């Protein structure tokens, strides 16, 4: 009584398909697959680039203040009227 049989799951699947439709379920599946693929790529890139960024960070810290001042952009905030 605690577990569902295959027939229970088939009935639930049939009801879900009837409610959402096959096109919407297909779009949801492809979106979910794309999100998982993007997450895996991000994790893979994050792990390999963090090892590469550590040595590159040391020369970036040696930038003098004159160069930093030239690249600074002043922005004035205005209110909508």
N, C-alpha and C positions, 0 to 999 in steps of 0.2 A: 504494500500500500504506500510506502514511503517513496518509491522510485516510479518514474513514469515509463511506460512501455513505448515502443517505436510508434504505435498508433496514436498515442497522445501527442507526440512531437509532430507527426504528420498533420494532425488536425490543427495544431497551433500554427504550423507553417502555412497551411492552406488559408487560415483566417488572416494571417499577416499579409499574404499575397493579395487576398481579396480587399483588404483595407487600404494598403499602400499602392498596389499595382506593381507590375514587373518592371516598368520603366523607371519608376522612382527608386525601387530597390536596387536596380542595376546602377543607377547614378550614385546612390549612397555607397554601394560596394566599391565602385571605382574611386570615389573620393576618399574612402577609408584606406584603400590600398595605396593611393598617392601620398596620403599623410604618413602612413607607416614607412613608405620608401623614403620620403623626405626626412623623417626622423632618423632612420638608419644612416642615411648619408650624412646628416648633421652630427651624429654621434661618431661616425667614422672619421669625418673631417676634424672634429673637435679633438679627438684623441691624437691624431697625427700632427695637427698644426700646433698644439700646445707644446710639444717637444721642440718644434722648429722655432717657435716664437721666443722661447727663453733666451737663446743666444742672441737673437736679433734685438731684444729689448735693451741690452746694455748700451749699444751705440746710440740708440734713440734717446737715452737719458742724458747724453752728453751734448744735447742741442743747447746752444747759448741763448740767452734771453733776447738778444737783438733779433734773431730769426723768429722767435715766438711772437714778438711784438708786431712784426710785419704781417704775420698771418692772422692776427686777431681782427675780428670784425665787430664793430660797434653797431648795436641795433637799438633803436628807440621804440619802446612800446607805446602804442596809441590806443585810446578807447574808441569804440564805435559810437558814432553819434546818431 
